[in-house]
Structure formats: structure tokens, C-alpha cells
Amino acid sequence: MPLKTIEMKILHTSDWHIGQVLNFHYDRQEEHQYFLDQLCKIIERERPDALIVSGDLYDKNTPSNTAMRFLNDNLLKICDIAPEMPLILTAGNHDSSSRIESMSGVWKRVNTHFIGAAERINDQYLTDKHILEIPGKGWIAAIPYIPDYQNDLYNLVLQEIQEKNTQNLPVILMGHTTIGNAIFSAHESTTFNGRDIVGGINSMSLNEIDNNYDYFALGHIHTPQTLSNGKARYCGSPVQLNFKEQFAHSVTIVTIENHGDMPTIETLELEPLRKFYSIPSKPTPLEDALTYLENNLPDSQGYVQLNILSAERLPSDTENRIRNILAKGENLLYCDYKCTRPAIEGSNTIEKPDFNLSEFKEKSPLEIAERYFRDSNGTEMDDTLKELLNTVIDEVTEEQAK
């Protein structure tokens, strides 16, 4: 006798980065509202069984009161649109786990679940907080960003759900982490002890996780992609956050008919309020770049970065000249310039662009240290020094989290 079809539908999104201020100057709230208005329409149309947000709700772990109020107001709007639909939101590495935890109590009254941190008592995990049942539909294993040494929590929670899942309902796993062999095109990555590191998070392999989930709803990597097993996916950031993210931004609808079935994954592309323009497309000498910009002003509103090739320090009036050209367009906002040094003659090494302000803000401490070491010494940092730095960074991070 064939199995009765359950069909669980999930709306998966992540990496909202509410409160971002681009280049320390442009508040993104209007653009985030544009995204959230689209999200509400998607919820009204699709009527998912749950909305899940896999980390990085905020852009920084000390969000402003304005950013917190903005998130709260929009979550309440979603609750009004679909009061029966649970919202499950986990903390990412940009969030304060304790702040997210502090929101959990009162929000449960409106079917909204905040999971900020993994907790232990006498070295035993408190797993119940990570297990959410959607009666008659399925289970959510809600895992927030956790340090590397706690990765075994994924398997513990999945094993407990397997014991509870007597109806054989679909199982959704949430995680905010780096999965090795993913596409990191919007991020600067490094390698340490054979593992990729992106945004300060060491990668893990899908082989390290029990396979008894039906969909792995990932956050942290901003490039949308379904991974090799066909059931783990980064939905990507819904709002473009920098000039590297030159791809369509979206949310993901996932439908699973029965536990053990492959998920049906649908990408719903979002319309941006403003675009990001890096002009020209390749690093170009300053005067040529300015001329190209003047002759090729974008006709849609957005942020503009001038892409310059120069071995010398740029003239002090460079920014003013860029702004004067952009003033001839309509709703074009000067963001910054990216200055790339030419390759040194006779060297096999291609010089990387200097950090601009917005990029510097996004780098992990290890990535900044590696760049400084490379520029100062002409060689890459070895694994021994990376390990020492990682140890110090982890200790400082843990101390700040207390």
C-alpha cells in the first residue's frame, strides 16, 4: 500500500543583516523593507508550513534600537499575515547569541521561535530547545551558529528527532556554517589544516552529519546554491550586501512529500530596490576609468564603485571627481573606489585589491592578519602561525560571548 503523501512546505531564507550601513554611510533599512514586503507577498501566495531564517538576522551583534524595532515590527506583520505559520529564527555568527536567546520567551506567544545558542549542563546538551514539531507536517532541527567543537550537536538532535518521529514525517535541519566544497564567490576564503575557512567559520563536511534529514537549510554563505547531495542548500542573502555579490538574490521554497524523499527546491528571485555598479568591469587606470564612468552612467538607481588600476597613491581629489560625475545621473550614490595594484613585473603573483572600507568591515580577524602578513613578507602565513592566531581569536570570541 503506497505511503500517504504528507507534503511539508518550507520557506527558507537567511543572512538578512538588518541594520547594515554600507560603507559606514548608507543605511539599508529602506532596501530591507523592500525585501520584507516581497517576503510577505510570497507568504500570502505560497502559504508555507513554516518560515525558517538560518542566521545573521542582524548585521552586527550590537544592533541599534532602530534595527531591533525594525525587525520586531516586520516579524509582527508576518505573524498577522499567517498566524498559524511558525517562524523559526536562529542566530548566526553576526548575531549575539544571548540577545537572540533573550527574545525567545515572549515571541513564543505568537508562534515565533528564537534559538540563539547551544547550552550544556554537566557536559550534556539541552537538546529540547532545538527540536520543533509542526504537528502532522514534520520536524525542525534548529541549530544556530556554534563553535567548531560543538558540531556533534547536529547529530545528537537528529538522532533524538528520529526516535520521536514515529509518523515518519519530513525532517528539516537548520545550520549556519561553512560546508566544504561550496561556492564561496562572494566571500574571501582561506584554508587551514585542509579545511576552508569563510567569515571566521571552519568548514565541515556533509559526511560528518547523519543523513536522516530531508533538507538542510543553510545560512552564512551568501551565494545561493544546492550542494552535491541535492538536499542541502544555501538560500543566499536576500539583499545584496556588497559589490562582490553580483548574482540574483532570492528566497527558497522547499516541498517534501514524505520522509526519505528528495526535496523539491524552487528559487524565488527578489527584485532589488537599488543595484550595485562596479565601473568599469575590470581595473582601469584612473583617467580612463573616470572617462568611462562619465560616458556610461547607469540609468537605474544604485551604488557606484569606481574600479581603478594604479600602482601609486591616488590624488586627493579623486573622490570629489567621482561624485561630480555621479551628480549628472539620477539617484546614483557614490560608495567607494576599489584600487588594484598592477602585477609586479617578473612575478607570478597577481596583486590583490587593497581593502576598501566596506570590505574591511566584512573580513574576519584571521583574513586581515593573513593579508597584512602577505603584504609585509611577500609569502603566505604558515599553518603553525594560523593555528596560534585562531586559538587567540577563539579565546577572545568566547570571552566576549560571556
ABEGO torsion letter per residue (X at the ends): XBBBBAGBBBBBBBGAGBGBBBGGABBAAAAAAAAAAAAAAAAAAAGBABBBBBEGABABABBBAAAAAAAAAAAAAAAAABAABBBBBBBBAABBAAAAAAAAAAAAAAGBBBBABBBBBGGBBBAAAABBBBBGAEBBBBBBBBBAAAAAAAAAAAAAAAAABAAGBBBBBBBBBBBBGBBAAABBBBBBGGBBBBGGBBBBBAAABBAABABBBBBGBABBBBBAAGABBBAEBABBABAABBBBBBBBBBBBABBGBBBBBBBBBBBBABBBBBOBABBBBAAAAAAAAAAABBABBEBBBBBBBBABBBBAAAAAAAAAAAAABBGBBBABBBBBBBBBBGBABBBBBBBBAAAAAABBAAAAAAAAAAAAAGBBBBAAAAAAAAAAAAAAAAAAAX
